Structures are given as structure tokens and as C-alpha cells.
Amino acid sequence: MASLEQIIDDFAFLDDWEDRYRYVIELGKQLPDLADDKKTAENKVQGCASQVWLVSHVEGGDDPVMTFEGDSDAHIVRGLVAIVLATYSGKTASEIAETDAIEIFDRIGLVEHLSSQRANGLRSMIKRIREEAIRTKAAA
């Protein structure tokens, strides 16, 4: 899996939207498949046109570290999931709660090229992760 810094650097070299689109799909192909038993209604993200599943893992402490797994049935959305996971996975709950991945997607020029349905789905993924981080931090 590429790091967020690597993804941002790679986007900086890709001028053409078609190249960026292909790169997002490539990131999705690198995303490990989510086990079928984790593709449950509970893990499904509401508000996405395609099917998207997110699974979180919490490692204790005063400010728990959270890692995420995710998947989608759509190629481009899988790539968006990969970028969201690169943004949030392995960070503390408070870091996650304070980070708005939409700003990162804006910075790399992705949001403007997404359909409104995909942009809404992306916001739903980010909202779910950040709300989960807030709850996790509060429970710690």
C-alpha cells in the first residue's frame, strides 16, 4: 500500500485527469481484498452509490491508534477507499478526528473530477471514520 505522502507526490506528477483516474484505479487494485465475512450490513457505509465496507481496529491507550480495512465493488471507489485508508489508518483517534481528508482530496485535485454521487460517498466514508474516532477517543 502506498503512503499518503507517496500518493500526493504521484498526483503532483500526473497532469492529465485520465492519468490520475488510472492511478486511482491502480491504487484500488493494490488494496487488499476484504474477507467476505467482513462485508456485513454493519460494516457497510451508508450514503455511497456503490457498495463500500469499512472495518476499524483499535489498539488501546489514552489516545488509541486506529487502523482500517476497506473495500468496494467499484474500481474507482476502491481507489478512493485506498486513499482514505492511507490518510487515516495507523493514526491516533484524536489525529483522525482532526483530519479532514476532503482537504487532501481537494489538494490533489480529485474532488472536482468526482461525480456528485461519488463525492457524497467519499464524504460519507470520511464522516464515518472521523465519528468513529471521536467515539473511540471518548471511550478511552
C-alpha positions in Angstrom: 0.0 0.0 0.0 1.3 3.4 -0.9 1.7 6.0 1.9 -0.3 9.2 1.7 2.9 11.2 1.0 3.7 8.9 -1.9 0.1 9.3 -3.3 0.3 13.1 -3.0 3.7 13.1 -4.7 2.5 10.8 -7.5 -0.5 13.0 -8.1 1.8 16.0 -8.4 3.5 14.4 -11.4 0.2 13.5 -13.2 -1.1 16.5 -15.1 -3.8 14.8 -17.1 -7.1 13.8 -15.4 -7.1 10.5 -17.3 -3.7 9.6 -15.9 -4.9 10.5 -12.4 -8.1 8.4 -12.9 -6.0 5.4 -13.9 -3.7 5.9 -10.9 -6.7 5.9 -8.5 -7.9 2.6 -10.1 -4.4 1.2 -9.7 -4.4 2.2 -6.0 -7.7 0.3 -5.7 -6.1 -2.8 -7.3 -3.3 -2.7 -4.6 -5.9 -2.6 -1.8 -6.1 -6.0 -0.1 -9.4 -7.7 -0.6 -11.7 -7.6 2.4 -12.8 -11.0 3.6 -16.4 -11.9 2.6 -17.3 -12.4 6.3 -16.5 -8.7 6.9 -18.8 -7.5 4.1 -21.7 -7.1 6.5 -24.5 -4.6 6.8 -22.8 -3.3 10.0 -19.6 -2.6 8.1 -21.3 -1.1 5.0 -21.0 2.7 4.6 -24.4 4.3 4.1 -24.6 7.1 1.6 -22.4 5.5 -1.1 -23.8 4.7 -4.5 -21.5 1.7 -4.8 -21.1 -0.8 -2.0 -18.4 0.3 0.4 -17.3 -1.6 3.6 -15.1 -0.2 6.3 -13.7 -2.2 9.3 -11.9 -0.5 12.1 -9.4 -1.9 14.6 -8.5 -0.1 17.8 -5.3 -0.5 19.8 -5.8 0.8 23.4 -4.3 3.6 25.3 -5.4 7.1 26.3 -5.5 8.1 22.6 -6.0 4.8 20.8 -4.3 4.0 17.4 -6.9 3.1 14.8 -6.3 1.0 11.7 -8.8 0.4 8.9 -9.7 -2.1 6.2 -12.0 -1.3 3.4 -13.3 -2.5 0.1 -15.8 -1.6 -2.6 -17.4 -3.3 -5.6 -16.4 -0.4 -7.9 -12.9 0.1 -9.3 -12.6 3.8 -8.9 -14.3 3.8 -5.5 -11.8 1.1 -4.3 -9.1 3.6 -5.2 -10.8 6.3 -3.2 -11.0 3.8 -0.3 -7.3 3.2 -0.6 -6.5 7.0 -0.4 -8.9 7.4 2.6 -7.2 4.4 4.4 -3.7 5.9 3.6 -4.9 9.1 5.2 -6.3 7.7 8.4 -5.0 4.2 9.1 -2.3 4.0 11.8 -3.1 7.4 13.3 -4.4 8.1 16.8 -8.1 8.7 17.3 -7.5 12.4 18.0 -5.4 12.8 14.9 -8.2 11.2 12.8 -10.9 13.3 14.4 -8.9 16.5 13.5 -8.0 15.5 9.9 -10.4 16.3 7.1 -9.5 14.0 4.2 -11.6 16.1 1.8 -8.9 18.8 2.1 -6.4 16.3 0.9 -8.6 15.2 -2.0 -9.1 18.9 -2.9 -5.3 19.5 -2.8 -4.6 16.6 -5.2 -7.4 17.8 -7.5 -9.7 14.8 -7.1 -12.9 16.2 -5.7 -13.6 18.4 -8.7 -13.5 15.4 -11.0 -15.8 13.1 -9.0 -19.5 12.8 -9.8 -21.7 14.2 -7.1 -22.7 10.7 -6.1 -19.0 9.6 -5.6 -18.2 12.9 -3.8 -21.1 12.3 -1.4 -20.0 8.7 -0.9 -16.4 9.9 -0.2 -17.8 12.4 2.4 -19.8 9.5 4.0 -16.7 7.4 4.3 -14.7 10.2 5.9 -17.6 11.2 8.2 -18.0 7.6 9.4 -14.2 7.2 10.2 -14.0 10.6 12.0 -17.1 10.0 14.0 -15.8 6.5 15.0 -12.5 8.1 16.1 -14.4 10.7 18.2 -16.4 7.9 19.9 -13.2 5.8 20.4 -11.3 8.7 22.0 -14.3 9.5 24.3 -14.4 5.8 25.4 -10.6 5.6 26.1 
